[in-house]
């Protein structure tokens, strides 16, 4: 078992960190203040292949291994969590299932523009009455000759306002007792697709989250991803991988909390010395550092298992559960170390606190992760 990155992975980290610190970190404050997505930066990241991290080069991607992917998401999120979310969701639950379940025609038509960043991808599962319970999906897809007609409302769609290609989950047996779920490629410009206003979020404010509504949206059968009725299979398989990306994002936020808290503790003086010299502060910093490293090992372990083609569903759930908790804890403790300044927008720790919380909710809540882990244990 390796506990150190390969030389290639170390280079990938240095490259991603340099770009994140020079470009993404300065943009984070303005994105949080305005809630606006920086399309110019996204275009630049597309040129760097950040929107096709694990996709093979023949489809326009970077062809990175899963651990390298996690490293890149971690470094981006350490500097700018909103852009980290954009990259993690685009790669983990949009591009990945397009490659894994798409046929050759779909890979060329839909995956290539997504992997090259020409079109941003979304994963549209959540609805007003369907969140953790994916089987409660109410969006319908009715067969009409060689087309399907979609109607429904998707909510909290990450990347939604700037998306070009959307993976829409729908019930293809509406009105029947036995439901059947299927996934469709739905282009944003297609007639019948309507995007709602941007959500005013507590954190991750630079990510363009919005609802997407389908009004008699007609799509051809060639837009069906996988086979009819494979929707939940595709969803669960995709979320297993997607959770590695969100865990890496949470890890990056936690690392950022530790970085700024350590720096502040060294600079802040009380009673004639830096507060870093006080035992209470040292305990906080030691706990944060230990927990961040533990989260990192869980994230890389899950990614490593995926790289080897082994089962990793339980491990990705563990990584997501623990890393998201540590991100929230590190932000909370970081604010405590900063004192009153931690509650001020003059320091980034308050933004990290707002950004961290959502990692315990999306891509499966912490409660759902515990269910996944417990079921995996009982099936052994």
N, C-alpha and C positions, 0 to 999 in steps of 0.2 A: 504493500500500500504506500502510495506517495503522499507526503505531506507538504512537499514543496512544488511550486509550479515548474514546468519545463522552461527551457530557455525561450522558446517561442511564446509561451504564455506570459513570461516576465516582460518580454518586449511589447506584447499586446497591452499589458497593464500600463507600462510607461507611456506608450503612445496615447492610449485612451485618457490617462490621467492628465497628460500635458494639454490635450485638446480641451478636456473638461474644465481644467483650471483657467485656461486662457480665454475660452469662448463661452462655455456654458455657465460657469459660476458668475461672471459679471452680468449675464442676462437674467439670472434667477430672481433678483430683487424686483426688476421691472415687470417680469412676467407675473410675479405674485401680486404686485400692486395693481396692475391693469387687468389681469386675467386674460391676456392676449397671447395667442400662440405665435411664436416667431418663425414665420414661414421661410424667411431668408436663411435662418440657421438650419432649419430642417432640410432645405435644399442643399446646403453645404454638407450636412451629415449624410445625405443620400450619396453624394459624390465619394464619401469615405466608406460607403457600403455598410453603414450602421443600420440600414433597414432590411438587410438580407444576411444577417450575421452567420446563421447556420445553413443557409441555402447554398447549394453547390454553385460554383462559378458558371456552369453552363446555363444557369437560369438567372444570372446576374448577381449572385450573392458572393459573400466573402468566404464561405466554406469553412467556417470555424468549428471547432469541437465544442461540446456543451460546456465544458469548464471555462474555456476562453469566452464563450458567450456570457456566462455568469460574471466573469471578471469585467467585461465591458459594461454590462448593465450596472454593476456595483460602482464602477468609477464614474459613470455618467450621473448616477443617482446621488453619489457623494457630493457632487457639485451642483446638481440641478434635478431635484426629484421629479418635477413635472415632465421634463424631457426624458428622464429615466423611465417614467411610466409609459410615455409614448413609444419608446423603443421596445420596452419589455412586452407590452401588449401587441404591438405590431408584429414583432418577431415570434413571440411565444404562442399566441392564440389566433393569429391571422395567417401569417406566412407559413408557419409550421404545418397546420392541417392542410393548407393548399398543396404543399409539397407531398405530405404523407398520404393523403387520400385522393388527391386530384389525378386525373388521367393526363396523358401527354398533351392533349389539346388544351386542357384547362391550365396546365402548368405554363404553356406558352402564352395563352391569352390573358390569364389572370395573375399567375404567380410572378412572371417576369416584371411587369410594371410595379408590383408590390415590392419585390426583392430589390429593385433598383431605386425605390423611393419615389418613383413617378406618381404612384398612387398610394395613399395611406390606407391600411387595412383595419377593420374592426371585427369584433366577435360579439354578435348580438343575440344574447341568450336571455338576459334579465328583462322582465316585464313588470307592470304594476302589481300583478298578483303572482309572479313567478320569480323568485330569487334563489334561495338555497334549494327550493323544491323545483328542479328543472322540469319535472313531469307535469307541472301546472301551466305550461306554456299555452297561451290562448291564440297566438298568431296562427292563422290557417293558410294552407296552400291547397287549392282545389285544381284538379287536373282538368284541362280544357284542350282536347286533342293533343298536340305536342308541346303545349305550354302549361304553365302553372299560374294561377292567379292568387297573389298573396295579399292578405289583409291582417293588420295587427299593429301593435304599438310596442316598441322596444324603448327601454329607459336606461339612463346612466350609461350611455354608450361612450366608452373611452375612445378618444380620437374622432368622435362622431362628426364634429362640425367641419373637419378638414378631410374626411375620408373620401376615397374614390371607389373602393371595393369593400362591400360589407358581407360578412357571413351571417345569414339570417336563418335562425332555427324556427321551424314551423310544424304544426300538426297536419299531416297529410291524410288524416282520417277524421275530419271534423264531423261531429254529430254521431259518431259511432262510439260504442261502449269501450272498445279497445283502441286506445290512441296509438298513433304512429308518428314519430318525429323524424324530420328530414332537414338537411342543410342545403341552402341555396346561395350561390354567388349572386349578389344584387348590386349592380353598379349604381352609384349615387345619382348619376344623371338620368337614370331610367325613369320613365313616366310613372307616377304613382308613388314615388319616394319623396317624403317631406321631412325635413330636419327642423326640429324645434329650437327654441332659444338656448343659448349657453346656460348651463347650470351655475348658480352662484355657490361655489363650494367653499368649505372651511379651509382646506388645504389643496395641494396639487392644482393651484388656481390657474396655472399656465396651460394645463391640458384642456383641450376643447371638448368637454363632455356635454352631450345633449341627447334628447330623445330622437328616435327615428320612427316615423309612422309610415305605414304602407296602406295605400288606398287603391284597391283593385290593380295592384302592380303585376303586370304580366311579364313572366320570364320564361325563356325557352327551356326545354328539358336538358339541354346541354349545360345549363347552369346548375344542375343538381350535383352537389359534391358527394362522392361516394355513391351509395345506392339508396334508393328510397327506403326509409325505415331505419337507417343507420345513424340517425341524428344523435341519440343519447350515447351511443358507442363512440362517435366522433367527439362529442362534447367531453366525456369523461377522460378519454385518452389525451385530448388536447389540454385539458386542465391539469393533468398530471405534469406535463411539461411546462405549462404556463406558470405553475406555482414556483418552479425553480427561478423564473425571471422575477417574480414578485418578491421571493425570498432574497434574491440578490439585490433588488431595489431597497428592501428594508435594511439589509446589511450595509449598503452604501450610506443610508441615512444615519444608521447607528454609528458608523465610523466617523461621519461628519460631526455628530454630536460629541464624540470623544475628542476629536481634533480641536474643536473650538473651545470645549470645556477645559482641556489641558492648557491651551494657550492663555485663556482668560485667567486660570488659576495661577499661572506663573506671573502674569502682568499685574493682577489686582493685589494691592497691599493693604493690610489692616494690622493694627497693633505693631507696626514697625517691620513687618515682613510679609512676603507673598503668602496668599492663602493656600498655595500649594504645599506649604510647609506644615499646615495643620493636619492632624491625624484624621479628623472627620472628612476633610476634603480628599485626602489620600485614599481613604477607604472607598469613597465614591468612585474615584478614578480607577482604582484597582479592580473594583467590581465591574465597571463599565468595560474596561479593557479585556477582562477575562470572558465576559459574556459575548463581546463582539467576536473574539477569536473562536469561541464555541459555536456561535452562529455561522461563522465562515466555514468551519469544518463540516457542519451539517449541509450547508449549501453546496460545497464542492463535492461532498460525498454523493449527494443525489445526482449532481451533474455527471460525476464520474461513472456512476452506475448506468446512467442513460447512455453515456459514450460507449460503454462496453456492450450495450444491447441487453442488459439485465433488467429485471423488474425494479422499479424505483418509485412506484406510486406512494407507498408508505413513507419512504425516505423524503420525497418531495413535500409531502404533507407535514412531516416533522420539521423540515427546514423552514417552510412557510410559517408554521405555527410559532416556532421558537424565534426566528429572525424578526418577525413582526412584533412580537412581545418585547424583544430586546430593543427594537427601534423606539417603541413608545417609552419604555423604561429609561433608556439612555437620554431621550429628549427631556423627560420629566426631571431626571436627576441633573441634567445639564442646566436646566432653568434654575434649579435649586442652587447649584454652584455659582451661577451668575447673579443670584439674588434678585433685587428689583430690576437690574438691567436685563435679566433674562425675560422679563415680562414686557420689555420694550422692543419696538421694531428696529432700534439702533443696532441690535445684535441678531444674528441669524438663527439663534437657538429657538426663538419662539416660532419661526417658520418651520423649522425641523419638527417641532412638536405637533403643529397642525398637519404637516405632511405625513408624519409617521402613523397617525391614528388609522387612516384609511387602509393601511397595509394589513390590518387585522380584520378587514371586512371584505374587500374585493378579491376575486379569484377563489372564493370560498371563505366564509368567516372562520374564526378560530374554533368556534364550536363545531363546524363542519369538519375541519381538519382533525379534530379529536375523534369524531365518528369514523373518518377514513382510517385513522391509525388503529383504533380499537377493532374495527372489522378486519383489518389486515392481520392483526395479532391473532384473532379468533380463528381465522382461516388457515393458519399455519399448522 
